[in-house]
Amino acid sequence: MSSVNSNFGMESLSVAMMKRQSDNQGQIALAMVQSAAQTAQSTSSLAAPQQTQSVTPVVEGSKGANINTYA
């Protein structure tokens, strides 16, 4: 086996191992991002206040007529 073939084999193995490591790190990073997104979704759904519709009272006539004096 010549040195060229030997070097090519070692370089090919090195590239294959680096690709596998990179793929594994990418999968781990993706899993972490998905987990964080799920946690954020569940936290925001638990912490979100109930949406209520606020009704603005309609003032008719003079403003003094709307004061409750019997309270």
Residue pairs with C-beta under 8 A, 6 or more apart in sequence:
57 66
59 66
60 66
